[in-house]
Amino acid sequence: MRGVSIEQRAVNLAHYIIDSKDTVRGAAKKFGVSKSTVHKDVSERLLHINQALALEVRQVLDENKAERHIRGGLATKLKYEREHRK
């Protein structure tokens, strides 16, 4: 993301998260920045740039957070199923 302003990066990250419903970690990996940077961009900086977009991305992030324990449980289940097959 070199050559892109911080404000534009925040907007790009927000649009990506909203469109893909991806997590902060997924967005960080896709854009080549740290998850702390993604979180700061979409949680703090975006509020000053575009409040409506910030509220939309907040809804997606809250939904991801609510589902986090389910994804963790599924990952653990798959892990033990693979071990059991060996």
DALIN-V412737 format. One record per residue. RES is the residue in one letter. NEAR is the number of other C-alpha atoms within 12 Angstrom. Layout:
BEGIN
RES/NEAR
RES/NEAR
END
This chain:
BEGIN
M/19
R/10
G/8
V/13
S/13
I/22
E/23
Q/20
R/29
A/36
V/32
N/29
L/42
A/43
H/27
Y/27
I/35
I/27
D/16
S/18
K/25
D/27
T/33
V/37
R/23
G/22
A/32
A/28
K/19
K/20
F/23
G/18
V/23
S/18
K/21
S/17
T/25
V/36
H/28
K/26
D/36
V/43
S/31
E/25
R/25
L/31
L/22
H/18
I/22
N/23
Q/19
A/17
L/29
A/30
L/22
E/25
V/37
R/29
Q/21
V/27
L/29
D/20
E/20
N/24
K/19
A/14
E/17
R/17
H/13
I/14
R/15
G/15
G/13
L/14
A/14
T/14
K/14
L/14
K/14
Y/13
E/12
R/11
E/10
H/9
R/8
K/7
END
